Amino acid sequence: QVQLVESGGGSVQAGGSLRISCVASGSVEELRDMGWFRQAPGKEREIVALVSPSGGYHLGNSVKGRFSISRDNAKNTIYLQMNSLRHEDTAMYYCWAYITGRDNWGQGTQVTVSS
């Protein structure tokens, strides 16, 4: 089992930047892919970005060109750098980590973008 703790969320004006982090603890030797999902009120949870242990990544279509994901395996940490933020990026952002046969989720960190 893995515990995930997010940090770095907050409020920012449209066009601004924010970086959020997620630290994993517990059975970190079993970590596989990690990433970020987000969920806005009344909407379904969607993929924002995923990163493999080797650094290969996938970005959701709505954030390509604006967001980037990175991973520090030595620190068991992933980061989401969010640039050119838009009002529609406002959501709860959840850290996700996959261990064989199991999805693990953090509690979430709120990102609010004011227009």
N, C-alpha and C positions, 0 to 999 in steps of 0.2 A: 504494500500500500504506500501511496505517496501523498504527502500534504503539500498543497500549493498556496502560497501567500502572495497576493498582488499588492502593488503599491504604485503611487505616482499619479493617480487620477486627480481630477479637479475641474475647475472651470476656466475656460479660455475663450477669447473672442475669435470670431471667424477669421481665418487666415493665419492664425497662430499655430504654435507647435506644442507638443506635449510628448513626454516619454513615460511609458509605464513599464513596470518590471514584474517578474514573477519568479519567486524562489521556490525550488522544490526541496523537500526533505523527506526522510524515510528511506524507502527502498529505491534510492536514486540509481543504483547499479542496473536496475531493470528498465530505466527510462528509455523510451523509443521516441516517436515523434511528440513534439509539443507545439502549442500554438495559442492563438487568441480567437475567441468568438465574441460576438456582441449581441445584445438584445435590447431593443428600444420598446417602450410601452406599447402594447397592442400589436407587436410584431413578433415574428418567429426569430429564434436564435439563428445567426448566420456566421459563416466562416469569415474571419478577417485575414488571418495569416497562419501558416503552418511552417514548421522548420524541423528538419531531420537532425539526427545526431551529427551527421557529417556537414551540416550547414545548408543542404539543399532546401529550397523554400517554395512556398506557393502563396500568392496573394489573391484575395478576393477581387473580383472585377471592379467593385466600387471604390477600392482603395489603391489600385495600381497607379504608380507614378507619384503617390503622396505618402504612403506608409512604407516602412521597411521593418523587417523582423531580423533579429540576430540572437545568437545563442552562445553562452559561455559555459561549456561543459565542466570546466574546473570549478565554477561557482554554482553549478546546477541552476542557472538563471537564464531566462529569456527576456528579451526587451522588444518593445514595439515603439518605434519612433514614428510619430504622427505629425506630418507637416501639412500645411494648407488646409487646416481643419475647416469643416463645413458644419452648418447647423444640423444637417442630417447625420453627422457622425455621433451625435448625442446618443448615448446608450450606456448600459452597464457592460463592461468588458470583463470577460471571464477567461482565466487561464485554463488551459486543458493540457493534459499529459496522458499519453497512452503507454500502458504496460500490458504485456501480452494478455489478452483476454479481458482487459479492464480499462474503462475510461475514468479519469480522475479530473475533478473540477475544483477550482478555487472558489472563494466566496464572491469574488467580483470587485471591481473598482469602477466608480462612476466617472464618466467623462461627459461634461456638459459644454457645448459650444454655443455661445450667444452670437446672434447675427446683428 
